[in-house]
Amino acid sequence: MPVAQVNDKGIELAYLDSGVPTSGGNFTTLVIIHGYCWSGDIFQKVIDIAPSRGVRIIALNRRDYTGSSPFTPEEMAPIRAEDCNAVTLKAFLRDRSEEYAGFLKHIIDGGGVTKPIGKKGGIALMAWSLGNVFGLNFLENVTFLPAPLKELVTTYVRSFILFDPPFEAVALPPPAPQYSEWSNKILARFIDPTDPGNLTNLMDGVKAINNWFTGWYSYTDTSLDPVVRFVRAKELQGPTGTKETTRDKEQTNTNFTDCNVSGAFTNENTIMKGIYNDVFNSTARSLVLSKDGAAKLWPGMEIKYIYCENSCWTCVYAAETTKKSFEGNGRKVEVIRNANHFVQWEDPELFINGVLPVL
């Protein structure tokens, strides 16, 4: 796995790269920021078929994940502190944004990235799931980049795609006061009944979250109260008769725990607390829910939204709730049918078919 040195501090981000498509031409480079605990490796199957589909796909590994620089105790200390506040969180996320800009510079300088011409070529930046916390902050923090780096990035990056974000990532409140209670009950269902635990054991939590996120769900019973329809969604079997093959289940478990449960998993929980702070909420509201929020920060930037029909309820709830504001501003929320939150792993062709028209 290649690595990019993204700044003069020696910070490195590892990544997967499909390379230049066989068709050549003015192709688009799709750069993906992964989500919570599953690394960029979860996009490997999509990367394998990208060259034949006329697109270059790059999936980076955020810090703490395989091949990328871990966070130091000194970097984590301020946001672990009891007095962590908006100023501290802003500074932390601004540093991450500069690292992502450095990563994009590495990719651009390496060649194989075309300049955008209209709606073709250039770079489309995508964030999957809770990776949107980092993706949206990157868009906002472009104003703080050193001038040459800002000019380079804003010249090449022409669009940002929110891919199946949960409600927290688009600044939506929980659907009901009972949210935490219901969520714990949902996750508890996915723990091995012979070793149920109570979500206090870290590996129980890993197992529960993995099994829940990789499930398939139906929301077709519109006779139910909207909140009940989302939170108590009917669990389905996947198109092959099971939610996924044993091999795929093992792979997603491996990919999850590969982030170093004792390190990245713990750090992720600390970092993600920022989504409940107005630091992040104000960013998401200005960029996703307002008509010209992105244009003010990044002229010419297009923000796009894709969700998966059979994803976990936190993502479908986000899409349906955001849709009115998003589409009222002249944009469209796209849906990939017969797909769950891991469509990039379970059906990479379906992922490509759903994403290419949006690039």
C-alpha positions as CSV (number, residue, x, y, z in Angstrom):
1,M,0.0,0.0,0.0
2,P,1.6,3.3,-1.0
3,V,1.8,6.2,1.4
4,A,1.8,10.0,0.9
5,Q,3.8,12.3,3.1
6,V,1.3,15.1,3.5
7,N,3.3,17.8,5.4
8,D,6.8,18.7,6.6
9,K,6.1,17.0,10.0
10,G,6.4,13.6,8.4
11,I,2.7,12.7,8.7
12,E,1.8,9.9,6.2
13,L,-1.5,8.7,4.9
14,A,-1.7,5.3,3.2
15,Y,-4.0,4.7,0.3
16,L,-5.3,2.4,-2.3
17,D,-5.2,3.6,-5.9
18,S,-6.9,2.0,-9.0
19,G,-4.6,4.0,-11.3
20,V,-5.4,5.7,-14.6
21,P,-8.4,4.1,-16.4
22,T,-7.7,2.1,-19.5
23,S,-9.8,4.4,-21.6
24,G,-7.7,7.5,-20.8
25,G,-9.4,10.8,-21.8
26,N,-10.6,13.5,-19.4
27,F,-11.5,11.1,-16.6
28,T,-12.5,12.0,-13.1
29,T,-10.5,11.0,-10.0
30,L,-12.7,10.0,-7.1
31,V,-10.9,10.3,-3.7
32,I,-12.7,8.7,-0.8
33,I,-12.5,9.4,2.9
34,H,-13.7,6.3,4.8
35,G,-16.0,6.3,7.9
36,Y,-16.0,5.1,11.5
37,C,-13.6,2.2,12.1
38,W,-13.7,0.6,8.6
39,S,-10.7,1.7,6.7
40,G,-10.3,2.5,3.0
41,D,-9.7,-1.2,2.4
42,I,-13.5,-1.6,2.4
43,F,-13.4,0.0,-1.1
44,Q,-10.9,-2.6,-2.5
45,K,-13.5,-4.3,-4.7
46,V,-14.6,-1.0,-6.3
47,I,-10.9,-0.1,-6.9
48,D,-10.3,-3.4,-8.7
49,I,-12.9,-2.7,-11.3
50,A,-12.5,1.1,-11.7
51,P,-9.9,1.0,-14.5
52,S,-12.4,-0.6,-16.9
53,R,-15.1,1.8,-15.9
54,G,-13.4,5.0,-17.0
55,V,-12.7,6.4,-13.5
56,R,-9.7,6.5,-11.2
57,I,-10.6,5.7,-7.5
58,I,-8.4,6.4,-4.5
59,A,-9.3,5.5,-1.0
60,L,-7.2,7.0,1.7
61,N,-6.7,5.6,5.2
62,R,-7.2,8.3,7.9
63,R,-4.7,8.6,10.7
64,D,-4.6,5.6,13.1
65,Y,-5.5,3.2,10.4
66,T,-3.3,0.7,8.6
67,G,-0.2,2.3,7.1
68,S,-1.1,5.9,8.1
69,S,0.5,7.8,10.9
70,P,-1.0,7.2,14.4
71,F,-2.1,10.1,16.5
72,T,0.4,11.0,19.2
73,P,-0.6,11.4,22.8
74,E,0.2,15.1,22.5
75,E,-2.3,15.5,19.6
76,M,-5.1,13.6,21.4
77,A,-4.6,15.2,24.8
78,P,-6.5,18.5,24.1
79,I,-9.6,16.8,22.9
80,R,-9.5,14.2,25.6
81,A,-9.3,17.0,28.3
82,E,-12.4,17.7,30.3
83,D,-12.3,21.3,29.3
84,C,-12.2,20.5,25.6
85,N,-14.3,23.2,23.8
86,A,-15.2,24.5,20.4
87,V,-11.8,26.3,19.9
88,T,-10.0,23.0,20.6
89,L,-12.1,21.0,18.3
90,K,-11.8,23.6,15.5
91,A,-8.1,23.5,15.8
92,F,-7.9,19.7,15.7
93,L,-10.2,19.4,12.6
94,R,-8.3,22.3,10.9
95,D,-5.1,20.3,11.3
96,R,-6.8,17.2,9.7
97,S,-8.1,19.3,6.9
98,E,-4.6,20.6,6.1
99,E,-3.4,17.0,6.0
100,Y,-6.1,16.0,3.5
101,A,-5.1,19.0,1.4
102,G,-1.5,17.8,1.5
103,F,-2.7,14.3,0.4
104,L,-4.5,15.8,-2.6
105,K,-1.4,17.7,-3.5
106,H,0.6,14.5,-3.4
107,I,-1.9,12.9,-5.7
108,I,-2.0,15.8,-8.1
109,D,1.8,16.2,-8.2
110,G,2.2,12.5,-8.9
111,G,0.4,12.9,-12.2
112,G,-2.6,11.0,-13.6
113,V,-5.1,13.7,-12.4
114,T,-6.8,15.7,-15.2
115,K,-7.8,19.3,-14.8
116,P,-11.6,19.8,-14.6
117,I,-13.3,20.9,-17.8
118,G,-17.0,21.7,-17.0
119,K,-18.4,18.6,-15.2
120,K,-15.7,16.2,-16.3
121,G,-12.2,15.5,-15.1
122,G,-10.6,16.9,-12.0
123,I,-11.2,15.4,-8.5
124,A,-14.5,14.5,-6.9
125,L,-14.1,14.1,-3.2
126,M,-16.4,11.6,-1.4
127,A,-16.9,10.9,2.3
128,W,-18.6,7.7,3.3
129,S,-20.7,7.4,6.5
130,L,-19.2,9.3,9.5
131,G,-16.3,10.2,7.3
132,N,-18.4,13.2,6.4
133,V,-17.4,14.8,9.7
134,F,-13.9,15.1,8.2
135,G,-15.0,15.8,4.6
136,L,-17.4,18.7,5.4
137,N,-14.8,20.2,7.8
138,F,-12.3,20.0,5.0
139,L,-14.5,22.1,2.7
140,E,-15.0,24.7,5.4
141,N,-11.3,24.8,6.4
142,V,-10.1,25.4,2.8
143,T,-10.0,29.1,3.7
144,F,-7.3,28.5,6.2
145,L,-4.9,26.7,3.8
146,P,-1.6,28.4,2.7
147,A,-2.4,30.3,-0.5
148,P,-0.5,28.0,-2.9
149,L,-2.1,24.9,-1.5
150,K,-5.5,26.5,-1.4
151,E,-5.2,27.5,-5.1
152,L,-4.1,24.0,-6.1
153,V,-6.8,22.2,-4.3
154,T,-9.6,24.5,-5.3
155,T,-8.5,24.3,-9.0
156,Y,-8.7,20.5,-9.1
157,V,-11.5,19.6,-6.7
158,R,-14.8,20.4,-8.3
159,S,-17.4,18.4,-6.2
160,F,-18.0,16.8,-2.9
161,I,-20.3,13.8,-2.5
162,L,-21.9,12.8,0.8
163,F,-22.2,9.0,0.5
164,D,-24.8,7.4,2.9
165,P,-24.1,9.7,5.9
166,P,-25.9,9.0,9.2
167,F,-28.1,11.8,10.7
168,E,-25.3,13.0,13.0
169,A,-23.1,13.8,10.0
170,V,-25.7,16.2,8.5
171,A,-26.5,18.1,11.7
172,L,-29.8,16.4,12.4
173,P,-31.1,15.7,15.9
174,P,-32.0,12.2,17.0
175,P,-35.6,11.3,15.8
176,A,-36.9,11.0,19.4
177,P,-35.8,11.4,23.0
178,Q,-35.7,7.6,23.3
179,Y,-33.0,7.4,20.7
180,S,-30.2,6.2,22.9
181,E,-32.3,3.5,24.6
182,W,-33.6,2.2,21.3
183,S,-30.1,2.2,19.7
184,N,-28.7,0.2,22.6
185,K,-31.5,-2.4,22.2
186,I,-30.9,-2.6,18.5
187,L,-27.2,-3.2,18.9
188,A,-27.8,-5.7,21.7
189,R,-29.7,-7.9,19.2
190,F,-26.6,-8.4,17.1
191,I,-24.4,-9.6,19.9
192,D,-23.9,-13.4,20.2
193,P,-26.8,-14.6,22.4
194,T,-24.5,-17.0,24.1
195,D,-22.4,-14.0,25.2
196,P,-24.8,-11.1,25.3
197,G,-22.8,-8.6,27.3
198,N,-24.3,-5.1,27.7
199,L,-22.2,-3.1,25.3
200,T,-19.7,-2.2,28.0
201,N,-17.1,-4.6,26.6
202,L,-15.3,-3.1,23.7
203,M,-15.3,-6.2,21.5
204,D,-19.0,-6.8,22.1
205,G,-19.5,-3.3,20.8
206,V,-17.4,-4.0,17.8
207,K,-19.3,-7.1,17.0
208,A,-22.7,-5.5,17.5
209,I,-21.9,-2.4,15.4
210,N,-20.4,-4.5,12.6
211,N,-23.4,-6.8,12.4
212,W,-25.9,-4.0,12.5
213,F,-24.2,-1.8,9.9
214,T,-23.8,-4.6,7.5
215,G,-27.5,-5.6,7.6
216,W,-30.2,-5.0,5.1
217,Y,-33.4,-3.1,6.1
218,S,-36.8,-2.3,4.7
219,Y,-38.7,0.9,5.4
220,T,-41.7,0.3,3.1
221,D,-44.4,0.2,5.9
222,T,-45.5,3.8,5.6
223,S,-48.5,3.2,7.9
224,L,-46.2,3.3,10.9
225,D,-45.3,6.4,12.8
226,P,-42.2,7.8,11.0
227,V,-40.0,7.4,14.0
228,V,-41.1,3.8,14.5
229,R,-40.7,3.1,10.8
230,F,-37.0,4.1,11.0
231,V,-35.9,2.8,14.4
232,R,-37.9,-0.5,14.2
233,A,-37.1,-1.2,10.6
234,K,-37.6,-4.7,9.3
235,E,-34.4,-6.6,8.9
236,L,-34.1,-8.2,5.5
237,Q,-31.9,-10.9,3.9
238,G,-29.5,-9.7,1.2
239,P,-30.0,-10.6,-2.5
240,T,-28.0,-13.8,-2.2
241,G,-30.3,-15.2,0.6
242,T,-28.1,-14.2,3.5
243,K,-27.1,-10.7,4.7
244,E,-23.6,-11.5,3.3
245,T,-21.4,-14.5,2.7
246,T,-19.3,-15.9,5.5
247,R,-16.2,-14.7,3.6
248,D,-17.6,-11.1,3.4
249,K,-18.6,-11.1,7.1
250,E,-15.1,-12.2,8.1
251,Q,-13.6,-9.5,5.9
252,T,-15.7,-6.7,7.3
253,N,-14.9,-7.9,10.8
254,T,-11.2,-8.0,9.9
255,N,-11.4,-4.6,8.3
256,F,-13.1,-3.1,11.3
257,T,-10.7,-4.5,13.9
258,D,-7.7,-3.8,11.6
259,C,-7.9,-0.2,12.7
260,N,-6.3,-1.2,16.0
261,V,-9.2,-1.5,18.5
262,S,-7.1,-0.3,21.4
263,G,-5.9,2.8,19.6
264,A,-8.0,4.0,16.6
265,F,-11.3,2.8,18.0
266,T,-10.8,4.6,21.2
267,N,-9.5,7.7,19.5
268,E,-12.4,7.7,17.0
269,N,-14.9,7.8,19.9
270,T,-13.1,10.8,21.3
271,I,-12.9,12.6,17.9
272,M,-16.5,11.9,17.0
273,K,-17.8,13.7,20.1
274,G,-17.2,16.8,18.0
275,I,-20.3,16.0,16.0
276,Y,-22.4,16.8,19.0
277,N,-20.7,20.1,19.4
278,D,-21.9,23.1,17.4
279,V,-18.4,23.3,15.8
280,F,-19.5,20.6,13.5
281,N,-23.2,21.2,13.4
282,S,-22.8,24.7,12.2
283,T,-20.4,23.5,9.4
284,A,-22.9,20.8,8.2
285,R,-25.8,23.2,8.3
286,S,-24.0,25.9,6.3
287,L,-22.7,23.4,3.6
288,V,-25.5,20.9,3.3
289,L,-28.7,22.6,4.3
290,S,-28.1,26.1,2.9
291,K,-28.3,27.1,-0.7
292,D,-25.0,28.9,-1.2
293,G,-22.9,27.9,1.9
294,A,-20.4,25.9,-0.2
295,A,-20.2,28.5,-2.9
296,K,-19.2,31.2,-0.4
297,L,-16.3,29.1,0.8
298,W,-15.4,27.4,-2.4
299,P,-16.6,29.0,-5.7
300,G,-17.8,26.5,-8.2
301,M,-18.0,23.7,-5.6
302,E,-20.9,21.3,-6.1
303,I,-22.3,19.3,-3.2
304,K,-24.0,16.0,-4.0
305,Y,-25.8,13.4,-1.9
306,I,-26.2,9.7,-2.4
307,Y,-27.8,7.2,0.0
308,C,-28.6,3.5,0.0
309,E,-32.2,2.2,0.0
310,N,-31.6,-0.7,2.5
311,S,-29.0,1.0,4.7
312,C,-29.2,1.2,8.5
313,W,-32.0,3.5,9.7
314,T,-29.6,6.3,10.8
315,C,-28.7,6.9,7.1
316,V,-32.1,6.5,5.5
317,Y,-33.6,8.8,8.2
318,A,-30.9,11.4,7.4
319,A,-31.5,11.2,3.6
320,E,-35.3,11.5,3.9
321,T,-35.1,14.3,6.4
322,T,-32.5,16.3,4.6
323,K,-34.1,15.8,1.2
324,K,-36.5,18.7,1.4
325,S,-33.9,21.3,2.3
326,F,-31.2,19.9,0.0
327,E,-33.5,19.6,-3.1
328,G,-35.2,22.9,-2.3
329,N,-31.8,24.5,-3.0
330,G,-31.7,23.1,-6.5
331,R,-29.8,19.9,-5.8
332,K,-30.9,16.3,-5.8
333,V,-30.6,13.5,-3.3
334,E,-29.8,10.3,-5.3
335,V,-30.6,6.8,-4.1
336,I,-29.0,3.5,-4.9
337,R,-31.8,0.8,-4.9
338,N,-31.3,-2.7,-3.5
339,A,-28.2,-1.5,-1.7
340,N,-27.1,-1.4,2.0
341,H,-24.5,0.6,3.8
342,F,-21.7,-1.6,2.4
343,V,-22.7,-1.7,-1.2
344,Q,-19.1,-0.9,-2.2
345,W,-18.1,-4.3,-0.7
346,E,-21.2,-6.4,-1.4
347,D,-21.9,-5.2,-5.0
348,P,-19.1,-3.0,-6.4
349,E,-20.7,-2.9,-9.8
350,L,-23.9,-1.5,-8.3
351,F,-21.8,1.1,-6.4
352,I,-20.0,2.2,-9.6
353,N,-23.3,2.3,-11.5
354,G,-24.8,4.5,-8.8
355,V,-21.9,6.9,-8.4
356,L,-20.6,7.4,-12.0
357,P,-23.7,9.4,-13.1
358,V,-23.2,11.8,-10.1
359,L,-19.5,12.5,-10.6
